[in-house]
Amino acid sequence: MTESIDRSRRNFVGLAALTAAASQLGMMGAARAQVPTAALSRLPPLTRGAHTSFSSLKQVEAGVLNVGYAEAGPSNGTPVILLHGWPYDIYTYVDVAPVLAEADYRVIVPYLRGYGSTQFLKSDTHRNGQQSAIAVDIIALMDVLRIEKAVVAGCDWGARTANILAVLWPERFKAMVSVSGYLIGSQALNQMPLPPQAELQWWYQYYFSTERGRLGYEKYRREFAKLIWQLASPKWDFDEATFNRSAAAFDNPDHVAIAIHNYRWRLGLADGERRYDDLERRLAEFPVISIPSITLEGDANGAPHPDPAVYAKKFSGKYEHRLITGGIGHNLPQEAPHAFAQAIVDADRA
């Protein structure tokens, strides 16, 4: 039983369905060059797991939040904003941030709403996890930090947010790096059924649509997160200390509400906020990304993700796709920090 589940996960059976859905949106295109990790040699070498903390953790009020974030590098360096996903946190970039700081980048790594030390300023603010709301949070943070233009990069929810920022505010971003490519979604697209094995990969999305799922995630959020880490990165042998550093972020009082709302909103089971309607209408047109971009994929990504050929035509500017080899899973920046950092430098110099 375990062997068959593992085999089906790694064969990514659901990609055919994702590709079919994407082709209906005009997203088909030729795959770009794939670059092995051995070719990435310009940044100094770094050891995965060499860092266990950030040099500076700060708080600032921005938009509807008091945002917690890590900062590294010179204050006058080129800003780089690194965005984490679910169920991960800023430690996704604990090895990436120092090497970029040494390369004279000003690195900003915020906790998203519902994670770590990021808190809502008002108790009655809707705990909204929809995609455009998270992107607006980042613009508000940039404004408060007086960052006019930055390189943006992300993984999982963070990759989707980076995509959204690039298409809605291209004047604010110099370049983008995105794990698993173009991830902008819409409620209409998410209504399209997939073949059973593809649906199986989204089991937690359907679990979260129930009250049992909300209660289960509330009670077992750490056990749940560890399972997702194991499924999404089957060859990543992370230790307890590594997991526990990130798991602390899930103790945020709004974490469960944000995660549940995000997945229910995707399926049209929860309302968003009207003030984001125009942004969502624009995103539902699946606009192309015009800024210089590099997309990355790990060769052992166990999470649902589209084939690079599906999204190649969604990039109209200078663009490259890289396959990162060596058993690299879904949390690519933490599993292959050198490759991720190098992609940021290369996208910035494009």
N, C-alpha and C positions, 0 to 999 in steps of 0.2 A: 504493500500500500504506500509506504513512504517513498519507495523508489519510483513508483509511477507518478506520484504527485510532484516529486522533484524533477522528473523528466519532463512532465508537461509544463512545469513552470519555466524551465530553462529553454524549452523549445519555443516559448512565446507564441503559443497557438493563437492567442487572441489578436496578434498583430495583423493577421489577414483581415479581420473584421474592422480594426482601426484604420487600416489602409483603405478599405472599401468606403468607410464613412468619410475619410479625408478626401478621397477622389471626387466625391459628390460636391465637395466644396472647392474644387479646382486646386487641390494641394499637391498633386502628384508631380514629381520631377526627378531628375537624375541625382543619384547620390554623389556627394563630393568626396574629395580625397580623404583617405584615412591614414593618420600618422601614428606610427607606433611610439610608445613612450621613449624608446632608445634615441629617437630623433630630437627629443626635447632636451637641449643641453646648455642653453644660454644662461639661465638662472643658476646660482650655486646649488649644489645638491642638498637635499634635506631628507631627514629620516622621518617616516610616518610615525606619529606618536611621540615625537621628540619634545613636544610642548604640552603642558597640562594646564596652563592658565594664560590669561591675557595680561598685558602690561598695564592696561588702564580700563576701568569700567566706570561709566558715567551715566547720569540721568538728565533728561531735559524734557520740558513740556513742549509738545508739538501736536497740533490739531486736537483731537479728542483724547490724547494719551499723554502719560508721562512715560517716555521711552527710555528703557535701559539699553545701553549699547557699549560695545568695546571699541576702543580707538587705538591705533598704532601708527607710527610713522610721523614725518614732519608735518606741521600744520599748514605749510605752504606747498606741500606735495600735491600731485594730481590725485583728486579724490577717487576712491574706489569703494563702492557700496556692495557688500556681500550679504545675500539674503538666504536664510535657511528655510527648511521645509518642515513637514510633519511626518513622523514624530521625532524631530531632531531639534537642534537649537544652535546657538552661536558657536558651539564647540565643533561644529562641522568645519569651521575655518581656523581652528586653533593652531594648525601648522601652516596654513596659507598666509595668515595675517603677518607673521614676523618676516617672512621672506619678501613679501611685497613692501613692508615697511623699510627693510634694508635696501630695497630698490627705489627708495624715495617716494613711495606712494603714501598718501594719507588714507588709511584704511578704516572704514566705518562698518561695524557689524552689529546691526540692531536685533534685539529680541522682537519678533513680530507680536502683534496683539494676542494676548492669551498665553504668553510664554515669559518665563523668567521674571525679571523685575519690571517689565512693562505693565503699566496699570492704566485703567480708564480714569479720567479725571472726575467723572460724575457717575454716581451709582445707577442713575436711570438711563444712561446711554445704552442703546440697543447693542447687545453682544453679537455683532454682525461679522460673519466670516466670509462674505462674498468676495470674489476676486478683485473687483474694482476698489472696494473699501480698503483692502490691504495696500494696494498701490497708492491710493491717496495718502495713506499714512506715511509712506516713504517720501512723497513730495513735501509733505508738511515738515518732516524731519530735515530734509535738505534745506528748506527755507529757513528754519530756525538756526541751522548750523552755517548758514550763508554759503551754501554750496550751489553755485550757479550751474555747473556742469560736471558730470562724473562718469566714470566707467561703472557699469552695473553688471553684476553676475549673480547667478543663483542656481539652486538645486531643488527639485521637487516643487513645493509651493513657491519657493523662492525663484525658481526658473520661470514659472508662470508669471509671477509678479514682475520679474525683469522684462519678459516679453511685453507685458502690458505697459510698463513704463516707456519702453522703446517705441511703441506704436502711438501712444496717446500724448507723450511729451518728448518727441525726438530731439527738440532743441535743448533739452536738459541733459542729454546723454551722449558721450563721446563714442562709446562702443559698448558691446554687450557680449557676455559669455553665458551660455545656457546649457545645462545638462539635460539631455533628452529632447533638445530642440525646441520646437514651437508648440506650446502647451495651452495657448489661449482657448477657452471653451465657451460654451453658451448653454443655457437651459434647454433650448430647442435641440441642439446636437445631442445632449445627454438623454433625450427622450428616445433616441434611436436604439433599438435592441441589438445586442451582439450575440453571436453563437454561444452556446452554454459554457464552453471552456474559457472563452474570453470573459464572460460574466463572472465565472468563478474567481478570476483574479481580483475582482472588485467586491469580494464577499463582505469586507468591512464596511463598504459604503451602504450596502443593504442592511447590515446589522445596525448601523448608526441611524437608520431611518425608523427604527422602532424604539419604544420606551425602554424595552429590555436592553437594547444596545447602549442607550445613554447611561442607564444605571450600571451596566457592565463596565463601560469605559470609566465611569466615575470611580468604581470600586477597584478596578484592576488596571488602571492606566499604565503603571510601570510594566506589568507583565504583558500588557497589550503592545506597548512600544517595543519591548525586547523581541517579541514575536515578529513584528513588522521588520525590525532590523535584520533578523535572521533570514526571513523570507526574501527580503529585498536585496540582501547582500550575502548570498549563501557561502561565499568563499572568504568573507571578512571575519577573521578570528579576533574580534574585539574582546577585551577583558572587562571584568566587572567595574573596575575603576573608570574606564572610558565611558561605559554606559551610564554609570551613576552620576557622572559629571553633567551629562545632558539630561538625565531623568529628573534632576532637581528642577529644571525649568517647567516641567509638567505639573508642579505643585501650585502654579499660578491659579488663583481662584477663578479666573475666567477661562482657563484652558479647555475644559470640557465643553463649555457652552460654545466657544469659538470653533472648535473642531467639529462638533455635531452640526452646528449651523452651516458650516462650509459644505459638508457633504449633503445635507438635506437641501440646501439651496441649489446645488448642482442638479438635483433630480426634480426640482420644482416643488419640493415638499415644505419649503420654508420661504417666506417672503424676504426680499432684500429691502433696502431703503430707497424711497422714491428719488432722493437726491442723487443716486447713482444710476438712475434709469438711462440717462443720455449716454453715459460712459458705457454701460452694458450694451446698448443698441449699437454703438460704434464697434465694440469688441465682437459682437455677434456677426459682423460682416467679415471677420477674420482678416484684418488689414495686414499688409506686408510690413516687414521690418526693414527700414531703409538704412539704419546706421551700421557701421562695420560690426560683424558678428562672427563668433566662433561657437559652434555647438559641439558638445562632447557626449560620448556614450561609453560606458564601461562594458567590457566583453562578458561580464557575468551579472548584468543587471536583472534581478529577479522580480522587479516591480513592473506593472503594466507600463509600456512605453511604445511610441510609434517607431517604425523603421525610418531611418534618415531620408530615404527616398520620398517618403510621404510629405515631408515639410520643406524640402530643398527650395521649392519655388516661392516659399513665403519670405525669402530674404532677397531683397532687391539691391542691396549694397554689396560691398566686398564681403565675401562669406567663405567659410571653410568648415568642414566637418572633420572631427578627429575621433577615431576609435581608440580608446585607451585599454591596452591589453594587460594581462597578468592577473586575471581573476577579480577585476574591479567591478563592484556592484553599484547599487543605486546611490549611495552616499559618496559619490565620486570625490568631492573635495577633501573629505577626511581620509578616504582610502588611497587616493592618488594626489596628494597635495601639490607635488612638484608639477605634474601635468596641468593641473587646474591653474596654478599661479602663472605658469608659462603662457597659457592661453590668454590670460588677462593682459599680460605684457604684450603679446603679439597682436591682440585685438586693438589695444591702445595705439600701437605703432602702425596699424594698417593704413 
